[in-house]
Amino acid sequence: MYLLYRLGLWLNALLPWALGVRVAAWGGAWHRRVCPADRAIVRSNLSVLLSEGIAENDPRIREVFRHFGWYLLEFFRGHRDDLHASISGYHHLLSAVRPRRGCIVLTGHVGNWELGAILLARAGWPISVVALSHTNPRVNGLFDDQRRRCGVGVIPFGPHAAAGCLRALQQGGVVGLAADRDYGTDGLPVQLAGHRWIVPRGPAVLSLRTGAPVLPTFFTRSSSGGFALSIEAPIWPPAGPWTDGEVMTLTQRYAQAIEGAVRRFPTQWLMFKPLGSVTP
């Protein structure tokens, strides 16, 4: 896998943008052909989200994999390409951050979450993201090095992630969390598109512990080929002592925000885990 990524990076550096887009789309099509399990999951998830039967050859399945190829292309060009996007809700971010208490930007694997963080970094926001480590440490290095190259701090997912998040928030920074799938062992069951789904409890606990608001934020592609960054109204935690019930309530609200984005952009949800899975 590392060699495939290296080959992709080499091509990415050589090819002009228009040709790179075509090659990335081809790479997504190759992924679709050689990974029948991922193809079946995408088909199932689209059926749930769209409430309709999806045929094996439905073009929307191909579109999901095409978006995945573009996601990689855009991310690994993020340090050298101009990045323009229409932005809505920027005032929510401006009003949410306070000295010694930043805010939490919550997103899902929709559109290009990496570019969303890069755009905020370019706008001058001190942003750090919690990133799951890849199994191959060399592949992991490629992703983390690219994030840092683009001005995005990296907080490795794991036992020390909470401390890293607390430190960033206390410094008035922005912490980015992808919360549409739980990679730990203590996730919470929520309703997503009418199905039971496990998501992390961490965002709610972090918000309650620090008083930092959570802003659902999504970076997506438009039909014209441009980008859009949507920052939704902050979800504030209740003040004072908190309970597990409040963790659950906040987590469900976050899931509803993610579901809204996923339903608006179903072919941009790059989730290769079936809806309805109960275990993390």
Buried (B, 14 or more C-beta within 10 A) or exposed (E): EBEEBEEBBEBBEEBEEEEBBEBBBEBBBEBBEEBEEBBBBBBBBBBBBBEEEBEEEBEBBBBBBBBBBBBBBBBBBBBEEEBEBEBEBEEBBEEBBEEEBBBBBBBBBBBBBBBBBBBBBBEEBBBBBBBBBBEEEEBBEBBBEBBEEBBBBBBBBEEEBBEBBBEBBBEBBBBBBBBBBBBBEEBBBBEBBEBEBBBBBBBBBBBBBBEBBBBBBBBBBEEEEEBBBBBBBBBEBEEEEBEEEBBBEBBBBBBBBBBBBBEEBBBBBBBBBBBBEEEB
